């Protein structure tokens, strides 16, 4: 699977986990040069508190376009150490 934004592959892995129609990529599969930490957080009732990354490619920013759970609940342990995408990031085979 590939995560693509602004015509650039920002993550690539054959080992994604799908939960709620989102592909969670291993953290080591993201291209870190395109990711900046965000101060944004949200809470999922069954996964825990999510943290976000802003994606930046060729000077364009996609604010909070990636998220991950630094600490996951027991129900969500399969996504520990993984990153998912939204806000126009395409995930394709």
N, C-alpha and C positions, 0 to 999 in steps of 0.2 A: 504494500500500500504506500501511496505517496500523498503527502499534504502539500498543496500548491497554493501560493498566493502571489499575486502580481507577476505571474508567469515564471515563478521561481519555486523549485522544490525546497521546502523548509524542513521536511522530515520524511524519512523513508524507512520502512521496515516490513519484513515478512511475518512479524510477530505482534500483531495488534490484538487488543481485546475489545469486543463490541459490547457496549452497555447502553441501553436506551438510544440505539441507532447512532451512537458516537464511537468512532475508532479511537482507542487509547493507545498511543505509540509509546514504546519504551523511551524513557528520558534520554538515554544515550543515543537515540536515533534522530533527535532534533539537531538541526544545524544552529548551534548556539549563537553564531554571529548575527542571526536575525532576530534574536529574542532579548527583550529587556524586561526586567521585573516590574511589576505594577503594584500599587498599593491597594488595588481592588480585592475584595473578598466577598464570597457569598456562601450561603449555607444550604446544603441539601439535607433533608430530614433523615436520609438513610446512608449517605456517603460521608458526610462530614463537612468541614469548612474548606472551600476551594480558594486557591490563590491563582493569580492570572499573570500572563505575559502579554506585553504589547509586541506585535510583530512589525519589524521594519525592514523593507526591501527597497533598494534604490531610492532612498530618501522619503519613501511613503510609509506612513504608519497605519497600522490596523490595531487600534487600542483594544486591549483585553481580548484578543482574538484566540488565545490559547489558555487553557486552564489545567490545573492539576490539584491533587489533594496531598499536602505534605504529611498529614496524618489521616488515615482512613479508618472507618468503622470496620468491625469484623465482617459485616455483610459486603463490604466493598474491597476486601483485601486483594482481589485480582487486579485492581487498578493502581495499587501502590507503586510509586515510582514511574507513573505513566502520564502522558500529556494528551489532551484532546483539543479539538479545534471547532470554531464556528465563525460567524461574521464574515462570510464570503470566502473562507479558506476551503478549497475543494479537496476532498479526500477521494482518490481514485486508485484503481488497480494498475 
